[in-house]
Amino acid sequence: MANPNQFGTVNRAGSVAEQAAYDVGLRQHMLRVYNYMASGLALSGIVAYGLFASSELASLFFEIEGGYVVGLNLLGWIAIFAPLGLLLLTSARAARMSER
């Protein structure tokens, strides 16, 4: 009979060395995932800073009057709603997938 540990999970079968190797692999995988996510966050910050540091780039997405942003233009609205559209498209395509 399996005995759950203090975290509510069941102990894995195998030797201590096998469990240690599994834990090392899991740790490496999670470090890759977190490094990838941190890189994406840093890239987003750099792009956002670059967008607002240059008035020429900012004017592509925003309506600017008197040096202040007063609203979005058409390209700005497209940039905001494009991720939502991609999400809806992906979920619709995933719903039509078959198991073959």
C-alpha positions in Angstrom: 0.0 0.0 0.0 1.3 3.5 -0.9 1.9 5.9 1.9 1.3 9.6 1.2 3.9 11.9 2.5 3.3 15.2 4.3 2.5 17.0 1.1 -0.3 14.6 0.1 1.6 13.0 -2.7 2.6 9.3 -3.0 6.3 8.4 -2.6 7.9 7.3 -5.9 9.2 3.8 -6.1 12.9 3.4 -6.7 16.2 3.9 -4.9 17.3 7.2 -3.3 19.7 7.7 -6.3 16.9 7.4 -8.8 14.8 9.8 -6.8 17.7 12.3 -6.6 18.2 12.0 -10.4 14.5 12.7 -10.9 14.7 15.7 -8.6 17.8 17.1 -10.4 16.0 16.8 -13.8 12.9 18.4 -12.5 14.9 21.3 -11.0 16.8 21.8 -14.3 13.5 21.9 -16.2 11.9 24.4 -13.9 15.0 26.6 -14.0 14.8 26.6 -17.9 11.1 27.5 -17.6 11.6 30.4 -15.2 14.6 31.7 -17.1 12.6 31.7 -20.3 9.7 33.6 -18.6 12.1 36.1 -17.0 13.7 36.7 -20.4 10.3 37.3 -21.9 9.4 39.8 -19.1 12.7 41.6 -19.6 12.2 41.8 -23.4 8.7 43.2 -22.8 10.1 45.9 -20.5 12.8 46.8 -23.0 10.3 47.1 -25.9 7.9 49.2 -23.7 10.7 51.5 -22.7 11.9 51.8 -26.3 8.4 52.6 -27.5 7.9 55.5 -25.1 11.4 56.8 -25.3 11.0 57.5 -29.1 8.1 59.9 -30.0 8.2 58.6 -33.6 7.5 55.0 -32.4 4.9 56.1 -29.9 3.0 58.0 -32.6 2.6 54.8 -34.5 0.3 53.4 -31.8 -0.9 56.4 -29.9 -2.5 59.8 -30.7 -0.3 62.4 -29.2 -1.3 66.1 -28.7 0.9 68.6 -27.0 3.4 66.0 -26.0 0.8 63.9 -24.1 -0.8 60.6 -25.1 -4.6 61.2 -25.5 -5.7 57.9 -27.0 -5.0 55.0 -29.3 -5.1 55.0 -33.1 -6.1 52.1 -35.3 -2.7 50.3 -35.1 -2.8 50.7 -31.3 -6.2 49.0 -31.0 -5.0 46.2 -33.3 -2.0 45.7 -31.1 -4.1 45.5 -27.9 -6.7 43.0 -29.3 -4.4 40.8 -31.4 -3.5 38.5 -28.4 -7.2 38.0 -27.7 -7.8 37.2 -31.3 -4.9 34.7 -31.3 -6.2 33.1 -28.1 -9.7 32.7 -29.6 -8.3 31.3 -32.8 -6.1 28.8 -31.0 -8.9 27.6 -28.7 -11.3 27.2 -31.6 -8.6 25.2 -33.5 -7.9 23.1 -30.4 -11.5 22.2 -30.0 -11.7 20.8 -33.5 -8.6 18.6 -33.1 -9.1 14.9 -33.3 -7.2 11.9 -31.8 -5.4 10.1 -34.6 
